[in-house]
């Protein structure tokens, strides 16, 4: 089953990198998927995911998703990834800076019948804000 799930994940990545949110959502997620990474107040399922990814792509329309490692165990995939792009539009009230960024993250995806039904994810949004110049980077010794 994990080979099929990996193929679904790879197809979804291609949609994401092409900026096709609907293709990404409908390929990867069950309509009622639970996404533990969504900000408080957003609904779950395709509705909340659509809001989240639409806002993200509005700020970073050229973003590209890269998989660094994928580990499969039964119906679960663990993925270490990074995304890279430029801040070309407003994101969470932050006007476009034109700055390039790269952030890393890790996610766990639980599949049922070839769709993600539950996802846990952590991304370096603090690093993103530092790269955009919104918050100062930590000084190095």
C-alpha positions in Angstrom: 0.0 0.0 0.0 2.8 2.5 0.7 4.0 2.4 -2.9 0.5 3.6 -4.0 0.5 6.2 -1.3 3.9 7.5 -2.4 2.6 7.7 -6.0 -0.4 9.7 -4.7 2.0 12.0 -2.8 4.2 12.5 -5.8 1.3 13.4 -8.0 0.0 15.8 -5.4 3.5 17.4 -5.3 3.4 18.0 -9.0 0.0 19.8 -8.7 1.3 21.9 -5.8 4.4 23.0 -7.7 2.2 23.9 -10.6 0.0 26.1 -8.3 -3.0 23.9 -8.8 -4.6 23.9 -5.3 -7.7 21.9 -6.4 -5.6 19.2 -8.0 -3.4 19.1 -4.9 -6.3 18.9 -2.5 -8.4 16.4 -4.4 -5.5 14.1 -5.2 -4.0 14.0 -1.7 -6.7 14.6 0.9 -10.0 12.9 1.8 -12.7 15.6 1.8 -13.0 15.4 5.6 -9.2 15.0 6.4 -8.0 16.2 9.7 -5.0 18.5 9.4 -3.5 19.1 12.8 -1.3 21.9 11.4 -4.1 24.3 10.4 -4.3 27.5 12.4 -6.9 27.8 15.1 -10.3 28.8 13.7 -9.9 27.2 10.3 -12.3 24.4 9.5 -11.0 21.0 8.8 -11.2 19.1 5.5 -10.9 20.5 2.0 -12.5 23.8 3.2 -9.8 24.7 5.7 -7.0 23.3 3.6 -8.2 25.3 0.6 -8.1 28.5 2.8 -4.7 27.7 4.1 -3.0 26.9 0.8 -4.7 29.7 -1.1 -3.3 32.2 1.3 0.1 30.6 1.2 0.2 30.6 -2.6 -1.0 34.2 -2.8 2.1 35.2 -0.9 4.5 32.7 -2.5 3.1 32.0 -6.0 6.3 30.4 -7.3 6.9 28.1 -4.3 8.3 24.7 -5.0 7.9 21.7 -2.7 10.8 19.2 -2.6 10.9 15.8 -0.8 14.2 15.1 1.0 13.2 11.8 2.7 10.2 9.6 2.7 9.7 6.7 5.1 6.8 4.4 4.7 5.3 2.2 7.4 1.9 0.6 6.6 -0.5 3.3 5.7 1.6 6.1 7.1 4.3 8.2 5.3 6.8 10.3 7.1 8.2 13.0 4.9 11.1 15.4 5.5 10.7 18.3 3.0 11.7 21.8 2.1 9.9 24.6 0.2 11.6 27.4 -1.7 10.4 30.5 -3.5 10.0 34.2 -3.3 7.6 36.4 -1.3 5.8 38.0 -4.2 2.4 38.7 -2.7 0.8 39.6 0.6 1.0 36.9 3.2 -0.9 37.2 6.5 -0.9 41.0 6.2 2.8 41.2 5.3 3.3 43.0 2.0 5.5 41.4 -0.7 9.2 41.8 0.0 10.5 40.1 -3.1 12.9 38.1 -0.9 13.8 34.5 -1.6 13.3 31.9 1.1 13.8 28.2 1.9 12.2 26.5 4.8 12.2 22.9 6.0 9.6 20.8 7.7 8.5 17.3 8.5 5.1 15.7 8.2 3.3 12.5 9.0 0.5 11.4 6.6 -2.0 8.7 7.4 -3.7 7.2 4.4 -7.0 5.3 4.0 -8.0 4.1 0.5 -5.3 6.2 -1.2 -6.2 9.5 0.5 -4.8 11.3 3.5 -7.3 11.2 6.4 -5.0 12.7 9.0 -1.9 14.9 8.8 0.6 16.2 11.4 3.1 18.8 10.2 5.8 21.2 11.4 7.4 23.8 9.2 10.0 26.5 10.1 7.7 29.5 9.9 10.0 31.4 12.3 12.8 31.0 9.8 10.4 32.1 7.1 9.6 35.3 9.0 13.4 35.9 9.6 14.2 35.4 5.9 11.4 37.9 4.9 12.9 40.5 7.4 9.7 40.6 9.4 11.5 39.6 12.6 15.3 39.9 13.2 17.5 36.8 12.7 19.2 35.6 15.9 22.8 36.9 16.2 25.5 34.3 15.8 28.5 34.2 18.1 
